């Protein structure tokens, strides 16, 4: 019984594929480099400039702390020979604390920049996808592939085979019961 059903299913699939090939109309297919689109768009440049402006005060603050750390390190190194043990220990502790603050500030800043950049790029990607979909619909494309994102950006209903495959899965499920 299972062999018989499997054979019928195989024949059904082959028939479906063969008939779709025979009756297929000419398809208009497009290829887009999504990364090139994004990076060359004025919207991307605007987002990057905006982010740079948003984080510039914190970057300046971090640079000032780094200069302070460098100055303190040079002072401790230069004066270490004439410092007493307690004074040297306190200076080294202050240097370690400042180094820890600089590292923490740098990490937090980078994390915040990455988070905001990801948010803004996600918005931009959605916007670009809408533009690609609109272009594809207005220019009669049946399917548009992304050459660098590894997928379909747009597919018209004429190339959508979800419903027949869902029916096939349903039939396969019912025949296995």
SULMOPE-V961322 format. One record per run of one state. SS is the DSSP state (H for helix, E for strand, - for the rest). FROM is the first residue (numbers start at 0). TO is the last residue. If there is no record, write none. Layout:
ss=SS from=FROM to=TO
ss=SS from=FROM to=TO
This chain:
ss=- from=0 to=0
ss=H from=1 to=21
ss=- from=22 to=27
ss=E from=28 to=31
ss=- from=32 to=32
ss=H from=33 to=39
ss=- from=40 to=40
ss=H from=41 to=81
ss=- from=82 to=83
ss=H from=84 to=137
ss=- from=138 to=141
ss=E from=142 to=145
ss=- from=146 to=149
ss=E from=150 to=154
ss=- from=155 to=155
ss=H from=156 to=158
ss=- from=159 to=160
ss=H from=161 to=175
ss=- from=176 to=176
